[in-house]
Amino acid sequence: MNKTLFAMLAVLAASSGCSTDSHVYRNQPLVAKVERGMSKDQVEQIGGKPLAVTDRTVEPGSCFDYKLAQAGHKQPYNVSFNGAGKVDHTSFMSCAEWSNTQQKAREPSRSTSGMGGMGGGY
């Protein structure tokens, strides 16, 4: 039984790690210095010109795509701006991935379809 418990804990520990290795990039200027409420110009002063600029599809605004590189690792990173042009989100994914995540979050849950979440009570 102890071997089973140990194996389960090892699998959980391995799977709980962040897939982006964000600790590798924590000292990169975009990660360390960009804060909510900054303007696009302020972000460009910190991180330079983005690789791409796209309009957001879920909420009004735009998104800057960057590619972070350090210690042989490369990682997409985005800085997202609200309709007023102020930073409202950053993450270790591309703008397209962030847009997809936002879209999925707005879709109704499929787990309650049909019965409306009410079990029937019999």
Secondary structure, 3 states (H helix, E strand, C coil): CHHHHHHHHHHHHHHCCCCCCHHHHCCCHHHHHCCCCCEHHHHHHHHCCCCEEEECCCCCCEEEEEEEEECCEEEEEEEEECCCCEEEEEECCCHHHHHHHHHHHHCCCCCCCCCCCCCCCC
